[in-house]
Amino acid sequence: MSLSNTLLNPVESDFEIKKSRFIGRIEAIHSHAEGVAIVDALWQQHPDARHICYAMLVKGQVRQSDDGEPSGTAAKPMLNVLQHKGLDNVLATVVRYFGGIKLGAGGLVRAYSHAISEPLNRAELVTVRPQSSVMLTFAYEHESLVRHCVDQKSLALSIDYAEQVSAHILGEREPLEELVASLTNQLRGELRVVQLYSEGEQDNAEPA
């Protein structure tokens, strides 16, 4: 089962290099749209900033911007720090107020890396576990067995009644898949799997 980490709470940094001020922040997000909205809000908070660079990871998908800094000197080193920490569902931003002295490519890489790596050393991480959902239908006589197996796997269950019982089960991907395999074997063709799909990285998290 693929696991990743995200932040329990946001962390920040604020420092100066050759009169340029760098304000770094790393926080958990659930979508790229949420990350973009946070960046837009930063521009409202820092209208006089020269650059607001960012790197975000959501379910392994990257979105990033150097925002006018030389290519590869801002977002890429920020992203490298996030990936080195095994993070996902996370946004890293750095607001830069230019102090009039150019830092050069190497100086920029070091500054943007430090703006993210330093606060991450203080961050409390949580492990994000992939979730899945399944819909099963079966005869009424099997309901007690299904409920027992679901309880054993610590999964969430909701039941609907019609001609047959319909069970919607949600939880960690691996035990849920094990449950479906076990019930399929025990009920010998009397279990119908209506749908089984991944819901991506959800909010179910525990301390890393």
Wavefront OBJ file of the C-alpha trace (Angstrom):
o trace
v 0.000 0.000 0.000
v 1.409 3.364 -1.048
v 1.731 5.838 1.804
v 2.757 9.467 1.894
v 3.108 12.216 4.483
v 1.556 15.628 4.842
v 1.654 18.350 7.489
v -0.469 18.333 10.611
v -0.140 22.139 10.895
v 1.404 24.856 8.671
v 5.005 25.914 9.319
v 6.747 29.132 8.243
v 10.138 30.788 7.836
v 11.121 34.453 7.518
v 14.687 35.585 6.853
v 16.842 38.061 4.881
v 19.670 37.454 2.432
v 21.449 40.511 0.989
v 18.458 42.734 1.827
v 15.951 40.397 0.109
v 13.277 39.054 2.450
v 12.056 35.487 1.993
v 8.833 34.316 3.678
v 8.322 30.566 3.333
v 5.239 28.556 4.253
v 4.295 24.895 3.904
v 0.762 23.649 4.525
v -1.557 20.762 3.745
v -4.004 21.086 0.841
v -6.548 18.775 -0.781
v -6.583 20.032 -4.371
v -4.622 22.154 -6.822
v -7.538 24.612 -6.887
v -7.180 25.098 -3.129
v -3.445 25.703 -3.572
v -3.978 28.281 -6.303
v -6.533 30.086 -4.127
v -3.986 30.282 -1.296
v -1.385 31.760 -3.671
v -3.927 34.322 -4.883
v -4.656 35.257 -1.265
v -0.930 35.726 -0.635
v -0.815 38.360 -3.367
v -3.600 40.201 -1.522
v -1.529 40.037 1.683
v 1.768 40.973 -0.016
v 0.918 43.313 -2.922
v 4.427 44.805 -2.935
v 6.258 41.472 -3.157
v 8.482 40.949 -6.214
v 7.808 37.200 -6.495
v 5.532 34.591 -4.962
v 6.848 31.206 -6.016
v 5.189 27.917 -5.199
v 5.313 24.151 -5.568
v 2.382 21.894 -4.769
v 1.802 18.155 -4.787
v -1.682 16.651 -4.785
v -1.985 12.882 -5.176
v 1.470 12.912 -6.764
v 0.532 15.551 -9.364
v 2.805 18.600 -9.454
v 1.939 22.230 -10.081
v 4.609 24.900 -9.676
v 5.682 28.413 -10.628
v 8.953 30.364 -10.548
v 6.903 33.565 -10.927
v 9.571 35.414 -12.886
v 12.633 34.083 -11.082
v 15.193 32.422 -13.428
v 13.903 29.014 -14.513
v 14.795 26.229 -12.097
v 15.964 28.492 -9.262
v 12.790 28.649 -7.143
v 9.961 26.149 -7.637
v 12.204 23.205 -8.533
v 14.375 23.354 -5.394
v 11.215 23.849 -3.320
v 9.651 20.785 -4.946
v 12.818 18.779 -4.399
v 12.581 19.430 -0.654
v 8.932 18.297 -0.560
v 9.681 15.129 -2.503
v 12.758 14.336 -0.411
v 10.513 14.425 2.674
v 8.014 12.086 0.982
v 5.254 14.678 1.175
v 1.969 14.802 -0.721
v -1.189 16.907 -0.518
v 1.003 19.868 0.340
v 1.701 23.430 -0.825
v 4.999 25.272 -0.395
v 5.102 29.029 -1.049
v 7.858 31.606 -0.804
v 7.155 35.325 -0.886
v 10.207 37.370 -1.898
v 10.685 41.067 -1.340
v 13.625 42.074 -3.544
v 16.315 44.038 -1.750
v 18.111 45.373 -4.812
v 21.039 42.942 -4.797
v 20.951 39.986 -7.188
v 21.768 36.618 -5.599
v 22.703 34.690 -8.728
v 21.288 31.288 -9.677
v 23.121 29.408 -6.943
v 22.125 31.922 -4.300
v 18.484 31.731 -5.334
v 18.451 27.921 -5.228
v 19.925 27.970 -1.728
v 17.528 30.651 -0.526
v 14.365 28.982 -1.840
v 15.497 25.567 -0.621
v 16.251 26.947 2.843
v 12.879 28.744 3.009
v 11.167 25.340 2.796
v 13.647 22.911 4.359
v 14.238 24.913 7.552
v 10.596 25.044 8.722
v 10.026 21.422 7.669
v 12.610 20.427 10.255
v 10.115 21.659 12.852
v 6.995 20.268 11.175
v 4.826 17.516 12.605
v 3.984 15.077 9.825
v 1.068 12.681 9.491
v 0.801 9.610 7.305
v -1.932 9.697 4.660
v -3.454 6.323 3.856
v -5.154 5.681 0.493
v -8.896 5.125 0.777
v -11.303 3.092 -1.320
v -15.034 2.509 -1.465
v -17.098 -0.495 -2.529
v -20.789 -1.223 -3.034
v -21.856 -4.826 -2.436
v -25.246 -6.512 -2.818
v -26.215 -9.838 -1.243
v -29.131 -11.774 0.235
v -30.533 -10.823 3.651
v -29.260 -14.056 5.192
v -25.649 -12.895 4.709
v -25.972 -9.509 6.418
v -24.652 -10.648 9.805
v -21.583 -12.216 8.187
v -20.849 -9.043 6.205
v -21.264 -6.840 9.274
v -18.934 -9.090 11.278
v -16.240 -9.051 8.578
v -16.509 -5.262 8.178
v -16.118 -4.765 11.939
v -13.033 -6.998 11.964
v -11.403 -4.784 9.321
v -12.423 -1.529 11.099
v -14.195 -0.223 7.995
v -17.192 2.125 7.733
v -20.505 0.560 6.685
v -23.891 1.878 5.600
v -26.778 -0.411 4.627
v -29.782 -0.011 2.308
v -32.603 -2.552 2.067
v -34.551 -3.499 -1.071
v -34.971 -6.889 -2.715
v -31.432 -7.535 -1.532
v -29.147 -5.823 0.940
v -26.866 -3.115 -0.468
v -23.786 -2.306 1.591
v -21.583 0.731 1.006
v -18.191 0.198 2.653
v -15.456 2.811 3.007
v -11.967 2.598 4.434
v -8.307 1.967 3.822
v -7.716 0.421 0.419
v -5.773 -2.678 1.449
v -8.115 -4.063 4.162
v -11.128 -3.211 2.009
v -9.762 -5.199 -0.921
v -8.987 -8.068 1.466
v -12.604 -7.919 2.715
v -14.043 -8.156 -0.802
v -11.820 -11.122 -1.640
v -12.782 -12.908 1.590
v -16.528 -12.332 1.188
v -16.408 -13.344 -2.471
v -14.843 -16.645 -1.414
v -17.201 -17.265 1.522
v -20.435 -16.425 -0.284
v -19.541 -18.516 -3.339
v -21.109 -16.420 -6.089
v -23.894 -14.912 -3.955
v -22.057 -11.610 -3.556
v -22.255 -8.936 -6.237
v -19.585 -6.214 -6.355
v -21.393 -3.210 -7.828
v -18.373 -0.915 -7.751
v -14.908 -0.781 -6.251
v -12.927 2.400 -6.728
v -10.157 4.425 -5.207
v -11.024 7.755 -3.658
v -7.389 8.901 -3.615
v -5.602 10.224 -0.553
v -8.193 11.209 1.964
v -8.142 12.861 5.346
v -7.628 9.630 7.283
v -4.239 10.304 8.841
v -2.166 9.264 11.811
v 1.100 10.582 13.309
v 4.085 9.670 11.126
l 1 2 3 4 5 6 7 8 9 10 11 12 13 14 15 16 17 18 19 20 21 22 23 24 25 26 27 28 29 30 31 32 33 34 35 36 37 38 39 40 41 42 43 44 45 46 47 48 49 50 51 52 53 54 55 56 57 58 59 60 61 62 63 64 65 66 67 68 69 70 71 72 73 74 75 76 77 78 79 80 81 82 83 84 85 86 87 88 89 90 91 92 93 94 95 96 97 98 99 100 101 102 103 104 105 106 107 108 109 110 111 112 113 114 115 116 117 118 119 120 121 122 123 124 125 126 127 128 129 130 131 132 133 134 135 136 137 138 139 140 141 142 143 144 145 146 147 148 149 150 151 152 153 154 155 156 157 158 159 160 161 162 163 164 165 166 167 168 169 170 171 172 173 174 175 176 177 178 179 180 181 182 183 184 185 186 187 188 189 190 191 192 193 194 195 196 197 198 199 200 201 202 203 204 205 206 207 208
